[in-house]
Amino acid sequence: MTAPTTHPTPVAGLDLGGRTALVTGAAGGIGRACVLRLAAAGAKVRAVDRDAEGLDALAGQAQDLAGAVETRTLDLTDLDAAEQVAAGTDILVNNAGLQLVRPIEEFPPDVFHTVLTVMLEAPFRLIRGALPHMYGQGWGRIVNISSVHGLRASAYKSAYVAAKHGLEGLSKTAALEGAEHGVTSNCVNPGYVRTPLVERQIADQAAAHGLPEERVLVDVLLRDSALKRLLEPEEVAEAVAYLCGPQASFITGTSLPLDGGWTAH
């Protein structure tokens, strides 16, 4: 039995006026929550996704916020375009992701390649595109939406786990290189979040584990979590916002688990 859904109230006082942020995977889930949170703090947010309809809906939600939201339809497998869209950003949130649950021997090589392209190579190119501006002004914030799977492995998720482990290393390298330039780089590591990405994999997990779908949430997804509920996208967005604020200026090269106690085992 999961606990009731909670929707956290944003912490007051974060002022990102005059800052430009870029969020990938912005049309839904964690990405949408991050766009809305950063825009509410006054940032001009460049919302990037391949889902044009989802971006249109997001733009409608963001109309009354302090900061403006500019939408860009982009497939991150176009790596040159990904690098170009990051130019001039002060805050970069690498969030876009995809998932396929299959045993290694049945995992399609083309899907493995695509997952690593979108979730590891594209973040590298986005960071590469953003750093000249960040270095030039002596300030920048890179927040990589990793996962508990950046710190732990699970069966049947070879591409996702490999990509997230690689993202952790990329983030730490960016932190070491960016320190002298006023640029921090950190990972946020959610457990299972109430997003379409998680909802879509329940059927795959049911097939892989031979369980009815209604048992997947408790017996598989939340098995290792001390807190038996899904994390809300707004909770992840609040952690992202914290890492962009002045109180987090000494936090870099680290990973912030929002995993309900999963990694306490």
C-alpha positions as CSV (number, residue, x, y, z in Angstrom):
1,M,0.0,0.0,0.0
2,T,1.5,3.3,-1.0
3,A,1.3,6.5,1.1
4,P,-0.9,9.3,-0.1
5,T,0.5,11.5,-2.9
6,T,2.2,14.7,-1.6
7,H,2.8,17.9,-3.6
8,P,5.5,20.0,-1.9
9,T,5.2,23.7,-1.6
10,P,8.2,25.4,-3.3
11,V,10.7,26.9,-0.9
12,A,10.4,30.7,-1.0
13,G,13.3,33.1,-1.7
14,L,15.0,31.6,-4.7
15,D,15.6,34.4,-7.2
16,L,16.9,33.4,-10.6
17,G,16.0,36.6,-12.4
18,G,18.4,37.4,-15.2
19,R,19.5,33.7,-15.5
20,T,18.8,31.6,-18.6
21,A,18.2,27.9,-18.0
22,L,17.9,25.0,-20.4
23,V,15.9,21.8,-19.5
24,T,15.9,18.7,-21.7
25,G,13.0,16.3,-21.7
26,A,10.9,19.3,-20.8
27,A,7.5,18.3,-22.1
28,G,6.5,16.0,-19.2
29,G,7.3,14.5,-15.8
30,I,10.5,15.7,-14.1
31,G,11.4,18.0,-16.9
32,R,8.1,19.9,-16.9
33,A,8.3,20.3,-13.2
34,C,11.8,21.7,-13.4
35,V,10.8,24.1,-16.1
36,L,7.9,25.4,-14.1
37,R,10.0,25.6,-10.9
38,L,12.9,27.5,-12.5
39,A,10.5,29.9,-14.3
40,A,8.6,30.5,-11.1
41,A,12.0,31.7,-9.6
42,G,12.4,34.2,-12.4
43,A,14.6,32.3,-14.9
44,K,14.1,32.5,-18.6
45,V,13.8,28.8,-19.4
46,R,14.6,27.1,-22.7
47,A,12.4,24.0,-22.7
48,V,13.7,21.3,-25.1
49,D,11.9,18.1,-26.1
50,R,11.0,16.2,-29.2
51,D,7.3,16.2,-28.1
52,A,5.9,19.4,-29.8
53,E,2.4,18.9,-28.4
54,G,3.7,18.4,-24.9
55,L,5.8,21.6,-25.2
56,D,2.7,23.6,-26.3
57,A,0.8,22.4,-23.3
58,L,3.8,23.4,-21.1
59,A,3.9,26.8,-22.6
60,G,0.3,27.3,-21.6
61,Q,1.0,26.3,-18.0
62,A,3.9,28.7,-17.7
63,Q,2.1,31.9,-18.9
64,D,1.7,33.5,-15.5
65,L,5.1,32.7,-14.0
66,A,7.8,35.2,-13.2
67,G,10.2,33.9,-15.9
68,A,9.5,33.3,-19.6
69,V,9.5,29.8,-21.1
70,E,10.8,29.4,-24.6
71,T,10.1,26.0,-26.2
72,R,12.4,24.2,-28.7
73,T,11.4,21.0,-30.5
74,L,14.6,18.9,-30.8
75,D,15.5,15.3,-31.0
76,L,18.7,14.9,-28.9
77,T,20.1,12.3,-31.2
78,D,20.9,15.3,-33.4
79,L,24.1,15.9,-31.3
80,D,25.3,19.0,-33.2
81,A,21.9,20.7,-32.6
82,A,22.0,19.7,-29.0
83,E,25.4,21.4,-28.5
84,Q,24.2,24.5,-30.3
85,V,21.0,24.9,-28.3
86,A,23.0,25.0,-25.0
87,A,25.0,28.1,-26.0
88,G,24.4,31.0,-23.7
89,T,22.8,29.1,-20.9
90,D,23.6,29.8,-17.2
91,I,21.8,26.7,-15.9
92,L,21.7,23.3,-17.6
93,V,19.4,20.6,-16.5
94,N,20.1,17.3,-18.3
95,N,16.9,15.4,-17.8
96,A,15.9,13.6,-21.1
97,G,15.7,9.9,-20.9
98,L,14.2,6.7,-22.2
99,Q,13.9,3.2,-20.9
100,L,13.5,-0.4,-22.2
101,V,13.3,-3.4,-19.9
102,R,14.8,-6.5,-21.5
103,P,17.4,-9.2,-20.5
104,I,20.8,-8.5,-22.0
105,E,20.6,-11.3,-24.5
106,E,17.3,-10.0,-25.8
107,F,18.2,-6.3,-25.7
108,P,18.2,-4.7,-29.2
109,P,21.6,-3.2,-30.0
110,D,20.1,-0.3,-31.8
111,V,18.0,0.7,-28.7
112,F,21.1,0.3,-26.5
113,H,22.9,2.7,-28.8
114,T,20.0,5.2,-28.8
115,V,19.7,5.2,-25.0
116,L,23.4,6.0,-24.6
117,T,23.2,8.7,-27.3
118,V,20.3,10.5,-25.6
119,M,21.3,9.9,-22.0
120,L,25.1,10.2,-22.0
121,E,26.5,11.6,-25.3
122,A,23.9,14.3,-25.6
123,P,24.5,15.6,-22.0
124,F,28.2,15.7,-22.9
125,R,27.5,17.8,-26.0
126,L,25.0,20.0,-24.1
127,I,27.6,20.6,-21.3
128,R,30.2,21.3,-24.0
129,G,27.9,23.9,-25.6
130,A,27.1,25.6,-22.3
131,L,30.5,25.9,-20.7
132,P,32.0,28.7,-22.8
133,H,29.3,31.1,-21.6
134,M,29.4,29.8,-18.1
135,Y,33.2,30.1,-17.9
136,G,33.1,33.5,-19.5
137,Q,30.9,34.9,-16.8
138,G,32.4,32.9,-13.9
139,W,29.1,31.3,-12.9
140,G,27.1,28.2,-14.0
141,R,25.0,25.4,-12.7
142,I,24.9,22.0,-14.3
143,V,22.3,19.6,-12.8
144,N,22.2,16.1,-14.2
145,I,19.0,14.1,-13.5
146,S,20.6,10.8,-12.8
147,S,18.8,8.0,-10.9
148,V,19.2,5.6,-8.1
149,H,20.3,3.5,-11.1
150,G,23.4,5.7,-11.4
151,L,24.4,4.3,-8.0
152,R,22.9,0.8,-8.1
153,A,22.1,-1.7,-10.8
154,S,18.9,-3.6,-11.6
155,A,18.4,-6.6,-13.8
156,Y,17.0,-6.1,-17.3
157,K,18.0,-2.4,-17.6
158,S,21.5,-2.7,-19.1
159,A,21.3,0.4,-21.3
160,Y,19.7,2.7,-18.7
161,V,22.1,1.6,-15.9
162,A,25.1,2.0,-18.1
163,A,24.0,5.5,-19.3
164,K,23.3,6.7,-15.7
165,H,26.6,5.3,-14.4
166,G,28.4,7.2,-17.2
167,L,26.4,10.4,-16.5
168,E,27.7,10.2,-12.9
169,G,31.3,10.2,-14.1
170,L,30.7,12.9,-16.6
171,S,29.1,15.1,-13.9
172,K,32.1,14.6,-11.6
173,T,34.5,15.5,-14.3
174,A,32.6,18.6,-15.2
175,A,32.7,19.6,-11.5
176,L,36.5,19.2,-11.3
177,E,37.1,21.2,-14.5
178,G,34.5,23.9,-13.7
179,A,35.5,24.6,-10.1
180,E,38.0,27.3,-10.9
181,H,35.4,29.0,-13.2
182,G,32.5,29.2,-10.7
183,V,30.6,26.3,-12.3
184,T,29.2,23.5,-10.2
185,S,28.0,20.1,-11.5
186,N,25.9,17.7,-9.6
187,C,23.6,14.7,-10.0
188,V,20.1,14.3,-8.6
189,N,19.3,10.7,-8.1
190,P,15.6,9.9,-7.8
191,G,14.0,6.6,-7.1
192,Y,10.8,5.8,-9.0
193,V,9.0,9.0,-9.9
194,R,5.4,9.3,-10.8
195,T,6.0,9.9,-14.5
196,P,4.9,8.4,-17.8
197,L,8.4,6.8,-18.1
198,V,7.7,4.7,-15.0
199,E,4.1,4.0,-15.8
200,R,5.1,2.6,-19.2
201,Q,7.7,0.2,-17.8
202,I,5.2,-1.5,-15.4
203,A,4.0,-3.8,-18.2
204,D,7.6,-4.7,-19.2
205,Q,8.5,-5.4,-15.6
206,A,5.4,-7.6,-15.2
207,A,6.5,-9.7,-18.2
208,A,10.1,-9.9,-17.2
209,H,9.3,-11.0,-13.6
210,G,6.3,-13.1,-14.3
211,L,4.0,-10.9,-12.1
212,P,0.6,-9.4,-12.5
213,E,0.9,-5.6,-13.2
214,E,-0.8,-4.7,-10.0
215,R,2.0,-6.4,-8.0
216,V,4.9,-4.7,-9.9
217,L,4.8,-1.4,-8.0
218,V,5.2,-2.9,-4.5
219,D,7.0,-6.2,-5.2
220,V,9.5,-4.8,-7.9
221,L,9.7,-1.0,-8.2
222,L,9.4,-0.2,-4.5
223,R,10.9,-3.4,-3.1
224,D,14.2,-1.7,-2.0
225,S,12.7,1.6,-0.9
226,A,12.0,2.2,2.8
227,L,9.3,4.7,1.8
228,K,6.6,2.8,-0.1
229,R,5.4,5.5,-2.4
230,L,6.4,7.0,-5.7
231,L,8.4,10.3,-5.7
232,E,6.6,13.3,-7.1
233,P,8.2,15.3,-10.0
234,E,7.8,18.5,-8.0
235,E,10.0,17.0,-5.3
236,V,12.8,16.4,-7.8
237,A,12.4,19.9,-9.2
238,E,12.8,21.4,-5.7
239,A,16.1,19.6,-5.3
240,V,17.2,20.9,-8.7
241,A,16.2,24.5,-7.7
242,Y,18.2,24.1,-4.4
243,L,21.3,23.2,-6.3
244,C,20.9,26.4,-8.5
245,G,20.6,28.7,-5.5
246,P,23.4,30.6,-3.6
247,Q,23.1,28.3,-0.6
248,A,24.4,25.4,-2.7
249,S,27.5,27.2,-4.1
250,F,29.9,24.8,-2.3
251,I,28.1,21.7,-3.4
252,T,29.7,20.2,-6.5
253,G,30.8,16.8,-7.8
254,T,28.2,15.0,-5.7
255,S,25.1,12.9,-6.1
256,L,21.9,13.7,-4.2
257,P,19.8,10.6,-3.7
258,L,16.0,11.1,-3.5
259,D,15.4,7.4,-3.2
260,G,13.3,6.8,-0.1
261,G,16.1,5.0,1.6
262,W,16.9,2.6,-1.3
263,T,20.7,3.2,-1.0
264,A,20.6,2.8,2.8
265,H,20.6,-1.0,2.3
